[in-house]
Amino acid sequence: MESVEVSAKSVDDAIDIALEELGLKRQQAEIEILSAGKPGLFGIGGEQARVRVTALEEGTARPMAEAELEGEEPSEVEVKEVSSPEVDLAADHLRQFLDFTETDGDVSVRAPETPGDGLGRASAVLDVAGDDLGLLIGRRGNTLAALQYMINLMVSRKMGTRVLISVDIEHYRRRREDSILGLARRMADRVRQSGRSVTLEPMPAAERRIVHLVLAEDGAVTTGSVGDGESRKVVIYPRRPHPGPA
């Protein structure tokens, strides 16, 4: 896939230059912010922003806010019906896991409803209800993420298809999504008022996606990511207005 790296005074400028060079729109490219840049003192000693923009393969264009879906979730998945054999198998595997670990929990299946559920990518959500299920969630949802990964891996290997089945326990993901939505909006307000970028705490790919989606249509800010692996963070930048014709 064709890719370019561009440096400019701001992240927005660098992205615009790279897209123009590739002849693409934002939804046709993956955008990675390599450096947010630093302002100099009296115009001296500053550092330019630097981005890498990569053209998506033909037919894989995504909404602008979904340009960053890197991480533990597969980038290309098949979306199945809630009643599909893949979803049934995932639910069976999850119930067997609960039985094996002697965990008292009930598994129900529903369609994805929100970005936190994986709407548009996940085939279904497996909700687990019960008491004292905190151990299955883990610190910052790490155990839950590992459980979801294991279920999806077993289904994909058994069925020969790449699917994404979301797993939620005691509505943890929904509560986390509500918290992230509130945080994203508050930080966007701060960026609008101060004119300065804000870097959020490290988040897994699915949670970063929520931030990108909720702020995608905000005309005053834009989002990107910095860092690698578990340290990857969303950065909210002020969107610089484009000057009109002279």
Secondary structure by P-SEA (a helix, b strand, c coil): cbbbbbbcccaaaaaaaaaaaaccccccbbbbbcccccccccccbbbbbbbbbbbccccccccccccccccccccbbbbbccccaaaaaaaaaaaaaaaaacccbbbbbbcccccccccccccbbbbbbbccccccccccaaaaaaaaaaaaaaaaaaacbbbbbbbbccaaaaaaaaaaaaaaaaaaaaaaaacbbbbcccccaaaaaaaaaaaccccccccccccccccbbbbbbccccccccc
